[in-house]
Amino acid sequence: MKRYRIPPGEKVNLGDFDPADTSAFDGGKELAHAEIAKLTKKLDALQELLYAEHRHKVLVVLQAMDTGGKDGTIRRVFEGVNPQGVRVAGFKTPTQNEMDHDYLWRIHQSMPGNGEMVIFNRSHYEDVLVVRVHELVPPEKWKKRYEQINSFEKMLFEEGTTILKFFLHISPDEQKQRLLDRLKDETKQWKFNPGDLKERQLWKKYMHAYEEVLTLTSTDYAPWFIVPADRKWYRDWVVATAIVEALKNLKMAYPKPAYDVKTTLHDFDINTKIP
């Protein structure tokens, strides 16, 4: 996944990234689905190991334009994973109580604990995206947040959190088709929000805001991946592959039991007999 990982300090121009790219996978859609199924099994086993070892924390951040596929990615990539150690946190318009605190206050409360994996459906990056595009706070305020976010994520990393951030990159044409599909499908009409059309008019402003986010906040300890997302199967394969690789790199191991296994096995038959 190195081709999609943004090196620290690299200036990002999203025009250089093809949302329809499928070049990293040697095969078509059907073969990819089979590979994704294998990856989800590996992810399930690695997540169980993460939970058992109870030493590492994992944060997965998903950002995208409307219809970019955050929900679909969560549903497909984490299919079959034990929910005991996985949690999804979504961040919509902040409540009054959340606005009464600093912008990272609500984020910090949703961070993973030891042995836990948390997926952010949108994140603290809304505070340098939406607030910037809609001019909800002055520039002198949101411009400081890039450095604040980097410091926040560095602290999390130093406290044992593995951070993976994915920007699901779709094209305007693909978004238009997905919005139209929602309108035509009775089972998806509930997902359509007329406000999405107004947000679409701000596409260029959002792309510029995302380019700065990706340029200024991709670090060694909390990297961004730009994921081609026009093809849902490829999007899922890229995200699943990156997460599995990161978990393997943690070199996790099951904890050793606090009892003597040989002695316990020797006594097992005697102690389990019913008189």
N, C-alpha and C positions, 0 to 999 in steps of 0.2 A: 504493500500500500504506500510505499515511499513516494510514488509519483503524485499522490493526492495530498500528501502531508506538506504543510507550508513551513519552510525553514524560518527560524527566528530572524526578523529584520528584513525579510524579502517583501518587496513592494508587490502587492497583488492587483492585477487587472483582470476582472472576471471575464472580460472579453477574450482572454487567452485560454479559458477553460470551457470546453464543449459540454453542455449539459446532456447531450445525447451520446457521449463517449462510452464505448464498451470494450476498449482495446485491451484491458488487463485480463479479460476472460476469454480463453480460447474455446469457444463453444457458444451455442445459442441458448435461448430462453429455457427450453426443457431441461437441458443439461445443467443449467444454472440452478434451477429449482431443486434438482437432486443434490447438487453441491451445498445449497443452502440448508437442506434438511440434515446433511452430515455436519455442517457447521453448528446448527442449533443443538445437536446432540453433544458435540464437543463443548459448547457453551454451557449446557446444562451440567455436564460433569465438572467443568472448571468452576462454575458458580457454587456447586456443592462443596468443592474443595476450598473455595474462598470462605464459605460460611463455616466449615469445620475448622479450618486453621485459625480463623478469627483474629487475623493480624493485619490484613490489608483492607482498604476501603476503595471502592471504584465509583467514579462519577462519569456518566455519559451525558453529554450536552447535545441536544438536537435543536438546530435553528434552521428556519426556512421561510420563504415567502408563503402566503396562503396557498394551499393545495400542494405544498412541497413534499408532503409524505411523512410527516413526523409520526402521526398515529399509525400509519401503515407499516412504517419501519419498526416501531415498537411491537406491534402485533405479530409481525412475521419473524423478526430476528430473535425475539425472546419467547417465541412459541414453545411451550413445553418446559420452560425453565421454572424451577420450584419457586413459587411466589413468596415463600417464607423468607428468602434472603434478597428479594428484589422488590424495589418500590419505584413507582412513577410519581413525579411531582410536576404539576403544571402551574404556569405563572401567567395569569391573565391580568386585567386591570387591577392595580393594588387597591385594597380596602382602605378605609379611613385610618384604621389602626396601623396598617402597614405604612401609609404615607406619613404618619406621625413619627416614624423612625427613619433611620438612614436607609438608602435604597438596597443595601446588602443585608439588612436585618432579616427580612423574610427568607432570603436565600440561605443564610447560614443555618436557619432552623431546619432546613430540609436536607442538609448534607448527610451522606452515608456514615454509619458507625462501623466499627470493626466487623468484618465479615459480611458487609452489606454492599449491594450494588444499587445505585439510584440513577434513574434516567430522568433528565430534565426535558420536559416538553415545553420549549421556550425557556428562558433563563434570565440571569442578571444582565445579559447582553441586550435585553429590551431597553435597558436604561441608557444605552448609547445608540440605539436604533430608532425605536418608536418615538422616544422623547426628543430625539434630534430631528427626525423627519417632520414631526408635527409641531416642533418648536414649543414643547411643553416646559422646557427649562432653557435658560440662556446658554449660549455656546461656552462661555467661560466656566460654566458649571459642568456640562457633560464632557468637555475636553479633558478635565482632570480625572475622569473616571477610568480611562484606559490604564493609567499607571496604578490607580487604586485597585482595579480588578486584577492586574498582574500581581500586585503585592498580595492580594487576598488569595489568589490561586497558588502562589508560591508558598504561603503559610500552610494551606491545605496539603500541598504536596509534601512539605517537610514534616507534616504530622501523619504521613502515611497514606495519602489519597492519590490514587492513579486517576488522572483526568484525561478524558478523550472528548474532543469537541468536533462535531460534524455539521458542516453547512451543506444542506441538501439543495443542490443547485439545479433549478429548473429554468426552462426558457419561457419567455412570454407566450409563445404559441402553445406550449404544453399546458401552461396555467389556464389559458383561455379554453382549451378543450376540456380540461378537468372541471372547470366551473360550469361549462355547458352540460357536461355529463351529470353533474349534481342536479342541475335544474330539470333534466329530462327523466331522472330516475326517482321514483316515489320513495324508494328506500334510502335515498341520499339527500332528498330535498331539505331535510332538517338540518343538514350540515351547511347549506348555503346561507350566506349572510349578504344581503344587498350592500352592506358596507365594504365587502371584499372588492366590489367594483370601484369604489372610491379609492381604496388602497392601491389598486392596480394602476390608477392614474399617477401614482407617486413612484412608479417602478424605478425610474432613473435615480431618484433621490435615495431610494432604498439600496440600490446597487452601489452607489457611491459610499453610503454609510457602511455597508457590509465590507467593501474593499478596505476601508480604514480599520474596521474591527479585525479583519483577517491579517492585515499588515502589522498592526500595533500590538496584538494580543496573542499571536501564535508563538509559543515559547517551547523550550526543551521540556519543561515540566508540565505544560498544558497545551499540547499542539492542536492546531486546527487541521481538519481534513476537508477539502472541497470535494464533495461527492457528486458525480454526475447523476442526476435524479430524474431525467426524462423517461428512462426505462426503469420501471419499479423493480424488476428482478435484479438488475445490475446494481441499483442503489442498495438493495438488501444484501447482496453478496459482498459488496465493498465494506459496508458497515460491520457485518458479521465477521468478515475476515480480519478487519482491523482490531476488533474487540478480542477475538480469540487469540490473535498474536500477542496482544498486550497482556492478557491474562497468563499465557504461557511464559512470558518473560518475567513474571513475578516469582517463578521457581518455587511454587507452593508445595507443601507436603502435609499429609494428614498428621495430626498431633499423635504422639505416642501415648498409649493408655497409661493411666496412673497405677494400674495393677499388673501383676505378673501373669502374662497370658498362659504360659505353660502350666503354672500351678492352677489357674482358674479352669483350664481345660481338663486337667486331671481330676479336679473336684466336681466337675460339672454334672456327671451322671449321678453321683451320690447326692448332691445338693438339690437336684431337680426331681428326684423320685418322690412320688406322692405316697405317703404311708397308708 
